[in-house]
Amino acid sequence: MNAIQQWRKASRSNAATNCVEIRRDMSAVRDSKNPDGPALRFTDAKALTTFVSALRSH
């Protein structure tokens, strides 16, 4: 699997590139409009899950 395939968009995302992508093997998220830009990385999967849960609650 190459690096591009490891990033995943949300299942509710349409074909547009305006969304957040997640990469579980790195516990990271990034902006799909800027795939070569910075990624927000977490110390572990639990920290990423907590972050995503907090976003969903707002």
HELIX and SHEET records of a PDB file:
HELIX    1   1 ALA A    3  GLN A    6  1                                   4    
HELIX    2   2 ARG A   24  MET A   26  5                                   3    
HELIX    3   3 ALA A   45  ARG A   56  1                                  12    
SHEET    1   A 4 ARG A   8  LYS A   9  0                                        
SHEET    2   A 4 VAL A  20  ARG A  23 -1                                        
SHEET    3   A 4 ALA A  28  ASP A  31 -1                                        
SHEET    4   A 4 ALA A  39  ARG A  41 -1                                        
END                                                                             
